[in-house]
Amino acid sequence: MTPKVFISYSWSSPAHKERVKAIADRLLSDGVDVVIDIYDLKEGYDKNAFMEKMVVDKSITNVLVMCDSVYVEKADNKKSGVGTESQIISQQVYTKVEQSKFIPIVCEYDEHSEPYLPVFMGSLIWIDLSTPEKENHNWERLVRHLNGKPADIKPKLGQRPSYLDSEQHAPVSEPYAKLNSLKQAILQNRTGVSYFRRDFVDAVIGYLDGMRVRTRPEDTELLSLGKKIISDVTAMKPLRDYVCEWIALEAEFTGQDDFSKELIRFLEKILLLTEVPSTVTSYQPNWFDAQKVFAFELFLYSISKLIKLEKFQLIRTVLSARFLSGDKSLPPEHRLVSVNAFLTDSETLQAGFEEDSRYYSPVAEFIKRNADREDIVFGDLIQADLLILFYSFCNDGIYWYPNTIHYVGYNYKPELFIRATQHQYFEHLAIIAGIASAQEIKLKIKAGAQRVRVSGFSYGRMGSDFESMMNAERLDSIK
């Protein structure tokens, strides 16, 4: 429905009248039907009757009250036409508790920098059009309001989080507060950013560490443990989102060398959380599946975010990193682990789904269900998963198996690999692979895909078309 507004104002001065007329004309040009005396009150008409009719007319969707010092003085003292009109409006305002028909438009401020508003409108939400700059800034807000299309729409009510019905988890307010402090420090170029970063990382790791099992669970049945994994990882989701924000922030504002070191240190701490706490001497490995699932999910989100930001050298740095294991029983030469350590799966998680369907990868299924961000959708995680496999094909000593690939259709090719048909985009893959030659990369992909096919890890229809998924034949074919 086309909005129709009546503009109520005082003839304060010729300049004010022209300003009101300009606003009316601008509204008309933006598809808002306007009733105003300049155009609609003809000679011989009763102006008081006209104003009263417009204020109470049901076809008028909103009344814009142009508030300047003269209007306020006349309205508060019930003078002339504005006074009559204001009495009609005030009766409407005070007899309709949930009214939104009348919109005060601030056109002037007093000497104390307070907006001129009549007493009867003092409690209403107003829009500032007092200067051309304020008009331009608030114009969209006004037009959206008149059309019933606000910029901020309340999200629909979601489902009750499953973790509320199981264990109680600590609030995530501290990591959130630390992230905001870090954000302000970076954006304001303050000294001591490293201290704010350390506080944020410590808050995230501390929260996650507090969720690790340190005493035998009361119920060790597979169903109960599976539900606990779902509950725990769901409770960790806000931390996942905070880390995505942190990566986006620092990847743009912090030097790449500095941030790559910080990100790798952070990911190493995440891996340490997947290990058994040193104080625990008797345990079952699946007691720590929640931490393993979260680490894998977080790693995919981190790579996805870096792809979005086109930080390809940073991606290579992360994928080539080695992380120090906390397992001191390992020989020193085995203490440094690759990104392989993030790979995980969990049959215990399968039991927590409480459904007949069996999944090739329960972890991939859970990550799919848990993917609720708008900036990183599940398809982005699949692309990241395949990119890590691509890196493993091109670099010896790295093993990866992309379990999320089970959710793609035939002829699947992610955007990153499709674009790499063009030389300028192929160079992004070349940076990640650490190989400049397209021909060499193609040979690496072919050999890697063959290794997967004969490795015994290939199941379902996977393992036979990675070359196609990576667009191997067409890489760097458009110069």
Beta strands, then each sheet from edge to edge (+ up, - down):
strand 1: 4-8
strand 2: 33-35
strand 3: 62-67
strand 4: 102-106
strand 5: 127-128
strand 6: 323-324
strand 7: 336-337
sheet 1: 2+ 1+ 3+ 4+ 5+
sheet 2: 6+ 7-
end
